[in-house]
Amino acid sequence: MPDLVRAALVQATWTGDTESMIAKHEEHAREAARQGAKVIGFQEVFNAPYFCQVQDPEHYRWAEPVPDGPTTRRMQELARETGMVIVSPVFEIDGSGFYYNTAAVIDADGTVLGTYRKHHIPQVKGFWEKFYFRPGNLGWPVFDTAVGKVGVYICYDRHFPEGWRALGLAGAQLVYNPSATSRGLSAYLWQLEQPAAAVANEYFVAAINRVGTEELGDNDFYGTSYFVDPRGQFVGDVASDKEEELVVRDLDLGMIDQVRQQWAFYRDRRPDAYEGLVQP
């Protein structure tokens, strides 16, 4: 795999319907491909509003199968068209009554390599996710893609260090963190937690947030999406806190080995001493 990978992410405003939302992301992806990007990731449940601002069974209608649903199939076609790896987060239904907050990872040839299901499900004002989603049950897979080893950790997951570490131990080089988080709730954490995770686990992180307000609530999604390197430094500028934006950055994956040799965090781990951390 090349050491230098051009990667992209999209922070988007809600359009009002699924068709135009998907079409908008397709155009962002095509533009990213024109700029030379080889991998792109979208925000949490990118083809829908952030319906978890309310608890209403009407919003189960956004769910679809993965990988056999219409959005994932369309993203497969897009991957084949653009030659990019795509991280596609959607609301998944896996049989009657089984719903997950999921991201499909699609290789550059359109192959669905697998899915990640969000592990940590919040249930607080404006983020009523337990009403809709079961906790993820597929572990923390790392996918061997055309651009290297890619993992996913979704939104609220980012507050929990265990999954970040599991992805690093499985060889992740780049972790996409699609999110929907609001200004009053977590803005001061947003540029703290993912850089800290990138440092602790010595890989690149793509942190993606929605932007704007939506008709289902007053959550003010503040964007400021970014890429961060294994030293905890932003790769280029952080995106706008108010406007939709496509972010394209060059990631030097060779930095991962350099940092791991210099800081040696993996060498100095003590898994023999950690057993008590996971006792109920």
C-alpha positions in Angstrom: 0.0 0.0 0.0 1.2 3.5 -0.7 2.5 5.5 2.3 0.8 8.7 1.1 -3.0 8.4 0.9 -5.3 11.3 -0.1 -8.3 11.0 2.1 -11.6 12.8 2.3 -14.6 13.4 4.5 -17.9 15.3 4.2 -19.7 17.3 6.8 -23.2 18.1 5.4 -26.4 19.9 6.1 -29.7 18.0 6.0 -31.5 18.5 2.7 -35.0 17.4 3.7 -35.2 14.1 1.9 -33.1 10.9 1.4 -32.8 11.1 -2.4 -31.3 14.7 -2.5 -29.1 13.9 0.5 -27.6 10.9 -1.2 -27.2 12.7 -4.4 -25.4 15.6 -2.6 -22.9 13.1 -1.1 -22.4 11.5 -4.5 -21.4 14.8 -5.9 -19.0 15.5 -3.0 -17.4 12.1 -3.6 -17.0 12.8 -7.3 -15.3 16.1 -6.5 -13.1 14.3 -3.9 -12.1 11.8 -6.6 -11.3 14.7 -9.0 -9.0 16.0 -6.4 -7.3 12.6 -6.2 -8.8 11.2 -3.0 -8.8 7.4 -2.7 -11.0 7.1 0.4 -13.9 9.0 1.8 -16.2 8.9 4.8 -19.6 10.4 5.5 -21.4 11.5 8.7 -23.5 9.3 11.1 -26.7 8.1 9.3 -25.7 10.3 6.4 -28.8 9.6 4.3 -31.3 10.7 7.0 -31.9 13.5 9.4 -30.6 13.0 12.9 -34.0 11.6 14.0 -32.7 10.6 17.5 -33.6 14.1 18.6 -37.1 12.7 19.1 -38.5 9.3 20.2 -41.1 8.4 17.5 -41.6 5.0 15.8 -42.3 6.9 12.6 -38.5 7.2 12.2 -37.9 3.4 11.9 -38.8 4.1 8.3 -35.2 5.3 7.7 -33.8 1.8 8.4 -32.7 -0.5 5.6 -30.7 -3.7 5.2 -26.9 -3.7 5.0 -25.4 -4.7 2.6 -28.5 -5.4 0.5 -30.3 -2.1 1.0 -30.6 0.6 -1.6 -28.2 3.1 -0.1 -25.3 0.6 0.3 -25.9 -0.7 -3.2 -25.8 2.9 -4.5 -22.5 3.5 -2.6 -21.1 0.3 -4.1 -21.8 1.8 -7.6 -20.2 5.1 -6.5 -17.1 3.3 -5.3 -16.7 1.5 -8.6 -17.3 4.8 -10.5 -14.8 6.8 -8.5 -12.3 4.1 -7.5 -12.5 5.2 -3.9 -13.0 3.3 -0.6 -16.2 4.6 1.0 -17.3 4.5 4.6 -21.1 4.7 4.5 -23.0 5.1 7.8 -26.7 4.2 7.8 -29.6 3.0 10.0 -29.6 -0.8 9.6 -32.4 -3.3 10.0 -31.3 -6.9 10.4 -34.6 -8.6 10.6 -37.8 -7.6 12.4 -37.1 -5.6 15.6 -33.3 -5.7 15.2 -31.9 -2.2 14.4 -28.4 -0.9 14.5 -26.4 2.3 14.0 -24.1 0.9 11.3 -21.4 1.9 8.8 -20.6 -0.2 5.8 -17.0 -0.2 4.5 -16.9 -0.5 0.7 -13.6 -1.2 -1.2 -12.6 0.8 -4.2 -13.9 -2.0 -6.5 -17.4 -1.8 -4.9 -17.0 -4.8 -2.7 -18.7 -4.5 0.7 -15.9 -5.6 3.0 -18.1 -5.6 6.1 -19.8 -3.5 8.6 -19.3 -1.9 12.0 -22.2 -1.5 14.4 -22.0 1.3 17.1 -21.3 -0.2 20.5 -22.1 2.6 22.9 -25.7 3.9 22.6 -26.6 7.2 24.4 -30.0 8.0 25.9 -30.0 11.7 26.9 -32.0 14.7 25.8 -31.7 15.3 22.1 -29.9 12.0 21.6 -32.5 9.3 22.3 -30.6 6.5 20.5 -31.7 3.6 22.8 -35.2 4.1 21.4 -33.9 3.0 18.0 -30.7 1.1 18.2 -29.4 -2.2 19.8 -25.7 -2.1 20.9 -23.3 -3.3 18.3 -22.4 -7.0 18.3 -19.7 -7.4 15.6 -16.7 -6.3 17.6 -14.2 -3.7 16.2 -13.3 -5.0 12.8 -10.5 -3.5 10.8 -10.9 -3.7 7.0 -8.0 -4.4 4.6 -8.9 -1.9 1.8 -7.2 -0.5 -1.3 -5.7 2.3 0.8 -4.7 0.3 3.9 -6.3 -0.9 7.1 -9.4 1.2 7.9 -11.6 1.0 11.0 -14.8 2.8 12.2 -15.9 4.1 15.6 -19.3 5.9 15.6 -20.0 9.2 17.5 -20.7 8.4 21.2 -18.2 5.5 20.9 -15.4 8.1 20.9 -15.9 8.7 24.7 -14.8 5.1 25.4 -11.1 4.3 25.0 -11.5 0.5 24.8 -12.7 0.4 21.2 -10.0 2.9 20.0 -7.4 0.5 21.4 -9.1 -2.6 19.9 -8.9 -1.0 16.5 -5.2 -0.2 17.0 -4.4 -3.7 18.2 -6.1 -5.0 15.0 -3.8 -2.9 12.9 -5.9 0.1 12.0 -4.0 2.9 10.2 -7.0 5.2 9.7 -10.2 5.3 11.8 -13.3 7.1 10.6 -15.4 8.5 13.4 -18.8 9.6 11.9 -20.8 11.7 14.3 -23.8 13.9 15.0 -22.9 16.1 18.0 -24.2 19.5 19.1 -22.6 22.6 20.2 -23.9 22.9 23.7 -23.3 19.3 24.6 -19.7 18.5 23.6 -18.0 21.2 21.6 -15.1 21.6 24.0 -14.4 17.8 23.8 -14.5 17.6 20.1 -10.9 18.7 19.5 -9.6 16.9 22.5 -10.8 13.3 22.5 -10.1 12.2 18.9 -6.6 13.7 18.9 -5.9 12.1 22.2 -7.1 8.7 20.8 -4.9 9.2 17.7 -1.9 9.7 20.0 -2.7 6.9 22.5 -3.2 4.4 19.6 -0.8 5.9 17.1 -2.9 6.1 13.9 -4.9 8.6 11.9 -8.4 9.6 12.8 -11.0 11.2 10.6 -13.5 13.0 12.8 -16.8 13.9 11.0 -19.7 16.0 12.4 -22.9 17.2 10.9 -23.4 20.9 10.5 -26.5 23.1 11.1 -29.9 22.6 12.7 -32.6 20.3 11.5 -36.4 20.3 11.7 -36.6 17.6 14.3 -35.0 19.5 17.2 -32.7 22.4 18.2 -29.4 20.5 18.3 -26.9 22.8 16.7 -24.5 20.5 14.9 -21.2 22.4 14.7 -19.2 20.7 12.0 -15.5 21.4 12.6 -14.6 18.1 11.1 -10.9 17.2 10.6 -8.1 14.7 10.1 -5.6 14.2 12.9 -2.3 12.4 12.7 -0.7 9.9 15.2 1.1 12.8 16.9 -2.2 14.5 17.7 -1.7 17.3 15.1 -4.5 18.4 12.8 -3.7 17.6 9.1 -4.5 21.0 7.5 -7.3 23.2 8.8 -10.3 22.2 10.8 -13.6 22.6 8.8 -16.2 25.3 9.3 -18.4 25.3 12.3 -21.4 26.6 10.3 -21.0 25.5 6.6 -21.1 22.3 4.7 -17.7 21.2 3.6 -15.7 18.6 1.7 -12.3 18.1 3.4 -9.5 16.5 1.4 -6.1 15.8 3.0 -2.9 13.9 2.3 -2.1 11.4 5.1 1.4 10.0 5.4 0.8 6.5 6.7 4.6 6.1 7.1 4.3 8.3 10.1 2.6 5.5 12.0 5.7 3.3 12.2 7.9 6.3 13.0 5.7 7.3 16.0 5.4 3.8 17.2 9.1 3.4 17.2 9.6 6.7 18.9 6.9 6.6 21.6 6.6 2.8 21.9 3.2 2.7 23.5 2.4 -0.7 22.2 5.7 -2.1 23.5 5.0 -0.8 27.0 1.4 -1.9 27.3 0.6 -4.2 30.3 -2.4 -6.4 29.3 -1.4 -8.8 32.1 -2.3 -6.0 34.6 -5.6 -4.9 33.0 -7.9 -7.8 33.7 -9.8 -5.9 36.5 -10.7 -3.1 34.2 -13.3 -5.2 32.4 -14.9 -6.9 35.4 -18.6 -6.0 35.9 
